[in-house]
Amino acid sequence: MPRLVIRADGNERIGGGHLKRQADLAHYAVRRGWSASLVTLSPAGPLLDLFRRVAGPEVKILRAGDEVEAGQMIAQSGPDVLVVDILDAELRPDYLGGLRRKAGAPVVAFSDAPDHRPGEADLIVNANPCRLEEKAAAYRREGTKAFLGPGYFLLGEDLRDATRQPAGFESRERRMVLAFGGADRDNAVGRTLSALLGLAERMDYTFDVLLSPVSPWREQNRDDFGVSPRVVFHADIPSVVPLLCRARLLVGTHGNIAYEAMAVGLPMLALSHAPGQVEQASEMHRRGAVNYLGPGEAVEATVLAEAARELLLSPERWAATVRVGRAVVDGRGLERLFVELRRLLVRTPTDEAARG
């Protein structure tokens, strides 16, 4: 049985996006006869609980106290393939190379960077849509294989299946999904509900609000808006697919959920809440796949409400956005990656003796 070991973290600062996509990968691998384990520095709590629910009970979770212990756990696990999904891992001197030597196995490194980042890995996976030709040329020059662009965005199997369903404006319910990532440190949920609640009442829409398990505003959001019959809060749910597939609009941070929405045919009003999101959102706006309004704290309530109103009153524009988004993300990223993981199994490990 091939052994997949994943090194990934999630916490209040970076949210749970890295853990979520690796949970989908682990679940996919286990269903195809692999064993899978996660080595993480993540604290015990809701993000790891969510990983466990998505990945399944067969996936072992190994919590390390620091990077040294994490490296030891990786070596002791004896991986056939090591996947590393750590924020800016390629910027740490010899980080990927060190893990590669400890694992004694091929390394697949995930990156969200808009630019080329050299790293000692057998495969780089970067779904960021920006500067694709520039990044591809740089990786070719250094001889590193790279999977680049939204075609390699990892969708869970339930969401992948939803990409095959037709998306029509009239077939969707009068609902909007609000989603602002893993931490929502600035209370974007509260500010957006305040901006859009009047519009929802006038147009007879209901909000499905995804509450982050690590948001410091979680309870205040419930207190402030929970009494409204137009606001339904969802916390700690293993899949957003049912919500995305029935709604007519997504409003939120341009993160992983932006690509999930594209795949199922749901237009998005995108905001950015971190520097790394600006370039991605701008590129997807240029292509016509999302409507990027700017940094969340700088977008006025009236601008947000008017953008939502205009899109919801134009089924033709809605449908055009859906067509572009679905052309960007086809839902086959996991399938493409797993083909390469199987190929890596037959390659000679970098340092077989390092298995320890």
C-alpha positions in Angstrom: 0.0 0.0 0.0 1.6 3.3 -1.1 2.2 5.7 1.8 1.3 9.4 1.4 2.6 11.8 4.1 1.3 15.4 4.1 3.0 18.3 5.9 0.5 21.1 6.3 -0.6 23.6 8.9 -3.7 25.7 9.7 -4.2 28.3 12.5 -5.9 31.6 13.3 -3.3 33.6 11.3 -3.4 31.7 8.0 -6.8 30.0 8.2 -7.6 26.5 7.1 -7.2 26.6 3.3 -4.0 24.5 3.3 -5.5 21.9 5.5 -8.8 21.8 3.5 -7.1 21.1 0.2 -4.9 18.5 1.7 -7.8 16.8 3.4 -9.4 16.5 0.0 -6.2 15.0 -1.4 -5.9 12.5 1.6 -9.5 11.4 1.2 -9.0 10.9 -2.6 -5.8 8.9 -2.0 -7.3 6.6 0.7 -10.3 5.8 -1.6 -7.7 4.6 -4.2 -5.8 2.2 -1.9 -3.2 4.5 -0.4 -2.5 5.1 3.3 -2.3 8.8 4.3 -1.2 10.8 7.3 -0.8 14.4 8.2 2.1 15.8 10.1 1.2 19.2 11.4 2.0 22.0 13.9 -1.7 23.0 14.0 -3.2 23.4 17.4 -5.9 21.0 18.5 -9.2 22.5 17.8 -11.8 23.2 15.1 -9.5 23.4 12.1 -8.0 19.9 12.7 -11.5 18.7 13.5 -12.6 19.9 10.1 -9.6 18.2 8.5 -10.5 14.9 10.2 -14.1 15.1 9.0 -13.2 15.8 5.4 -10.2 13.4 5.1 -11.9 10.6 6.9 -11.1 8.4 10.0 -8.5 6.4 8.1 -6.1 9.3 7.8 -3.7 9.5 10.7 -3.0 13.0 12.3 0.4 13.4 13.9 0.8 16.7 15.8 4.4 17.9 16.3 5.6 20.5 18.7 8.1 22.1 16.3 9.7 21.7 12.9 12.4 19.4 14.3 9.8 16.9 15.6 7.8 17.3 12.4 10.9 16.2 10.4 11.4 13.2 12.7 7.7 12.2 12.3 8.0 12.4 8.5 11.1 10.2 8.5 9.5 7.7 10.8 6.4 7.5 8.7 8.5 6.2 5.7 6.5 8.0 2.9 6.5 6.9 -0.6 5.5 10.5 -1.5 5.7 13.5 0.7 3.4 16.5 0.0 4.4 19.8 1.6 1.8 22.6 1.8 3.3 25.2 4.1 2.9 29.0 3.6 6.1 30.3 1.9 8.0 27.1 2.4 10.0 27.7 -0.7 11.4 30.9 0.9 12.9 29.1 3.8 16.6 28.2 3.2 16.9 24.4 2.5 13.4 23.7 4.0 12.1 21.6 1.2 15.5 20.1 0.6 15.8 19.1 4.3 12.4 17.5 4.3 13.3 15.7 1.1 16.4 14.2 2.6 14.5 13.2 5.8 11.7 11.5 3.8 14.0 9.8 1.4 11.1 10.1 -1.1 9.8 12.4 -3.9 8.5 15.7 -2.7 5.4 17.5 -4.1 5.4 21.2 -2.9 2.3 23.4 -3.0 2.6 27.1 -3.5 0.2 30.0 -3.8 2.7 32.5 -4.9 2.1 34.7 -8.0 5.7 34.4 -9.1 8.3 31.7 -9.5 9.9 30.5 -6.3 12.7 28.0 -6.6 12.5 25.0 -4.3 14.0 21.5 -4.1 11.0 19.5 -5.1 10.1 16.9 -7.7 6.9 18.7 -8.5 5.6 22.2 -7.8 1.8 22.6 -7.7 0.7 26.2 -8.0 -2.9 27.0 -9.0 -2.4 30.8 -8.8 -3.5 32.1 -12.2 -1.0 35.0 -12.4 2.2 35.2 -14.6 1.7 31.6 -15.8 4.1 31.9 -18.8 6.8 33.6 -16.8 6.6 30.9 -14.0 6.5 28.1 -16.5 9.6 29.3 -18.3 11.5 29.8 -15.0 10.7 26.2 -13.8 11.7 24.8 -17.2 15.1 26.6 -17.0 15.8 25.0 -13.6 14.5 21.6 -14.6 11.6 21.5 -12.1 8.3 20.0 -13.2 5.4 22.3 -12.3 1.6 22.1 -12.5 0.5 25.7 -12.9 -2.8 27.5 -13.1 -6.4 26.9 -11.9 -6.6 23.6 -13.8 -4.7 22.2 -10.8 -7.0 23.6 -8.1 -7.9 20.7 -5.8 -11.6 20.2 -5.5 -13.2 17.6 -3.3 -14.9 14.8 -5.1 -18.4 16.1 -4.1 -17.7 19.5 -5.6 -16.1 17.9 -8.6 -19.3 16.0 -9.3 -21.2 19.2 -9.0 -19.2 20.7 -11.9 -21.2 18.4 -14.3 -24.5 19.9 -13.3 -26.1 22.7 -15.4 -26.1 26.1 -13.8 -29.1 28.4 -14.6 -30.1 31.6 -12.9 -33.8 30.7 -12.7 -33.0 27.3 -11.3 -31.2 28.7 -8.3 -32.8 29.9 -5.1 -32.9 33.6 -4.0 -29.9 33.1 -1.8 -26.4 34.7 -1.3 -23.5 32.9 0.3 -21.1 35.0 2.4 -17.6 33.5 3.0 -14.5 35.3 4.3 -11.9 32.7 4.8 -10.3 31.0 7.8 -9.8 33.9 10.3 -12.0 37.0 9.4 -9.9 39.1 11.8 -11.6 42.3 10.5 -15.2 41.3 10.9 -15.9 41.3 7.2 -18.9 39.1 7.8 -20.5 41.8 10.0 -19.7 44.7 7.7 -21.0 42.8 4.7 -24.2 41.8 6.3 -24.8 45.4 7.4 -24.2 46.6 3.8 -26.4 44.0 2.1 -29.2 43.3 4.5 -31.4 46.1 3.2 -30.9 44.9 -0.4 -31.8 41.4 0.6 -35.1 42.6 2.2 -36.0 44.6 -0.9 -35.2 41.8 -3.3 -36.4 38.9 -1.1 -33.0 37.2 -0.7 -31.6 35.0 2.2 -28.0 34.8 3.3 -26.1 31.6 4.0 -23.1 32.8 6.1 -20.1 30.6 6.6 -18.7 31.3 10.0 -15.0 30.5 10.4 -14.3 28.2 13.4 -11.4 30.5 14.4 -13.1 33.9 13.8 -12.9 36.2 16.8 -16.2 37.7 15.7 -18.1 34.5 15.5 -20.3 35.0 18.6 -20.8 38.7 18.0 -22.0 38.0 14.4 -24.6 35.6 15.8 -25.7 38.1 18.4 -25.9 41.0 15.9 -27.7 39.2 13.0 -28.9 35.8 14.3 -32.4 37.2 15.0 -32.9 38.1 11.3 -35.0 35.6 9.3 -32.8 36.4 6.3 -29.6 35.2 7.9 -28.7 31.6 8.3 -25.3 30.8 9.9 -23.3 27.7 9.1 -20.4 26.7 11.2 -17.9 23.8 11.0 -19.6 22.2 8.0 -17.5 19.6 6.1 -18.7 20.7 2.6 -20.0 24.0 1.2 -21.2 22.3 -2.0 -24.9 22.3 -1.2 -24.8 26.0 -0.3 -22.9 27.0 -3.5 -25.1 24.9 -5.8 -28.3 26.5 -4.7 -27.3 30.1 -4.4 -27.3 32.9 -7.0 -24.3 34.9 -5.7 -21.2 34.5 -3.6 -19.8 37.5 -1.7 -16.4 37.0 0.0 -12.7 36.8 0.1 -11.0 35.7 -3.1 -9.5 32.5 -1.7 -10.1 28.8 -2.3 -13.8 29.3 -2.3 -13.6 31.6 -5.3 -12.4 28.6 -7.5 -15.0 26.3 -5.9 -17.7 28.8 -6.9 -16.4 29.0 -10.5 -16.5 25.2 -10.8 -20.1 24.9 -9.8 -21.3 28.0 -11.7 -21.8 30.6 -9.0 -20.8 34.2 -9.8 -18.8 36.0 -7.1 -18.3 39.6 -5.8 -14.8 39.2 -4.6 -12.9 41.3 -2.0 -9.3 41.0 -0.9 -8.2 40.8 2.7 -4.5 39.9 2.3 -1.8 41.2 -0.2 -1.6 37.8 -1.9 -5.2 37.9 -2.9 -5.1 41.2 -4.8 -3.3 39.9 -7.9 -5.3 36.7 -8.1 -8.6 38.5 -7.8 -7.5 41.2 -10.3 -6.5 38.5 -12.9 -9.8 36.6 -12.5 -11.7 39.9 -12.9 -9.7 40.7 -16.1 -10.8 37.3 -17.5 -14.4 37.9 -16.5 -14.6 35.0 -14.0 -15.3 37.2 -10.9 -16.2 40.8 -10.1 -13.4 42.1 -8.0 -14.4 45.2 -6.0 -11.1 45.8 -4.2 -9.7 45.5 -0.7 -12.5 44.7 1.7 -11.9 47.6 4.1 -11.9 50.1 1.3 -15.1 49.1 -0.5 -18.0 51.3 0.7 -21.3 49.7 1.6 -23.2 51.4 -1.1 -20.7 50.2 -3.8 -21.0 46.6 -2.6 -24.8 46.8 -2.5 -25.1 48.3 -5.9 -22.7 45.7 -7.4 -24.8 42.9 -5.9 -28.1 44.5 -7.2 -26.8 45.0 -10.7 -25.6 41.4 -11.0 -28.8 39.9 -9.6 -30.9 41.9 -12.0 -29.0 40.8 -15.0 -29.4 37.0 -15.8 -27.4 37.5 -19.0 -24.4 38.9 -17.2 -24.8 36.2 -14.6 -24.7 33.5 -17.2 -21.7 35.0 -19.0 -19.7 35.0 -15.7 -20.7 31.4 -15.1 -19.4 30.4 -18.6 -16.0 32.0 -18.0 -15.6 30.7 -14.5 -16.4 27.1 -15.5 -13.9 27.3 -18.3 -11.2 28.4 -15.8 -11.8 25.6 -13.3 -13.0 22.2 -14.6 -12.8 20.2 -11.4 -10.1 17.7 -12.5 -7.2 19.0 -10.5 -7.1 16.1 -8.0 -7.3 13.6 -10.9 -4.4 15.2 -12.7 -2.3 15.4 -9.6 -2.9 11.8 -8.6 -1.8 10.6 -12.0 1.6 12.2 -11.3 1.7 10.9 -7.7 1.5 7.4 -9.1 4.3 8.1 -11.5 6.5 9.4 -8.7 6.1 6.0 -7.0 8.3 4.3 -9.6 11.1 6.9 -9.4 14.2 6.4 -7.3 14.0 8.3 -4.0 16.6 11.0 -3.4 18.2 9.3 -0.5 16.8 5.9 0.3 19.0 5.6 3.4 17.3 8.7 4.9 14.2 6.7 5.6 15.7 5.9 9.0 
